């Protein structure tokens, strides 16, 4: 188990200056020291602001210059990556800026909101995001730019995993993104029953909390920064012993086959039972190219995008680092995003979509990324057609969230 990121949340102003930097820098120092001494490697520290649309100029040239300045400032302060938050449907002018901002930077992440519980599902935002992904694709020959963009559905502020992280203009704070697929893998492989599996996984996570939580509270005491919570979504690393896909298969069935949904449900239920302070997803994290077993299953064609969507209904985090054909159209991508949004709202859960068309590649081709956090696999088949009928319009519409055993009041 490692700490993928200590993610700090603060506001930025129209000059791109970050607030509360003295507090944040002190907290980052204390966190790295304290967590490392406790036996937890800190891989990165990251910084996230409120929506860039709230402080960026709508002039393209000036916006790109500001993003570049902020990227340099964040790096100088020791932060590996910077998230400048999401474009919201109410800031429609901000969506076309995103490919330009990403093309002009290397370590900036940003997102766009396609659905939330208060405003519903935005077809214009979904179509804008499909276009953004298509425009991002050729920026680099490997399609890597889309690693830094995701569409958000029902995702609240302060999730520590990127690209989803963003601030909400409240008081500054920090949260922890935990890489713990290895813990799930070990718990499953050592267990002789589903009960042993669940108990071992939960015990390992709660043991980590018992060590980490006092350190977080001490950081708060010394800096005034609020500790916002843990996200124990079992982030993988591309080796088999740190694979959530491998943990699911060890429970009893191959990914893409019947029974895999039950594996996802069993592991997700442990995350829900945990008593730690939660923020972000705390759900099944299945990034295809970051998980060696998931990447391998793309090679033997045993599962597809629909399987990933199905696993997301069991408390997953959505579609993540999904390799797609380079000629995927904005219209096809939008159809996939609509399903992600519908699941997120209907089940009242946070989901993201980070789709990665690969230039020059078609379904079945092998990817060729040279990136520490990626395992190469086959490009997945995109069985999607452009939206038609009422979904071809520009509405924002509501889907009633499912609430078991409760009276539901329809939103106005």
Secondary structure, DSSP 8 states (H G I E B T S, - for coil): -EEEEEEEE--B-TT--BTTHHHHHHHHHHHHHHHHHTT--B--EEEE-S-GGGTS-SSHHHHHHHHHHHHHHHHHTT-SEEEEEEE-TT-HHHHTHHHHHHHT-SSEEEEEEEEETTTEEEHHHHHHHHHHHHHHHTTSTT-GGGGGEEEEES--TT--STTT----SSS-EEEEEEE-HHHHHHHHHH-SSHHHHHHHHHHHHHHHHHHHHHHHHHHHHHH--EEEEEE------SSGGG-HHHHHHHHTS-TTSTTHHHHHHHHHHHHHH--S-B-S--SB--BGGG-HHHHHHHHTT---HHHHHHHHTTTB-EEEEEEEETT--HHHHHHHHHHHHHHHHHTT--EEEEEEEETT--TT-B-----TT----B-B--------GGGGS--EE------TTS------
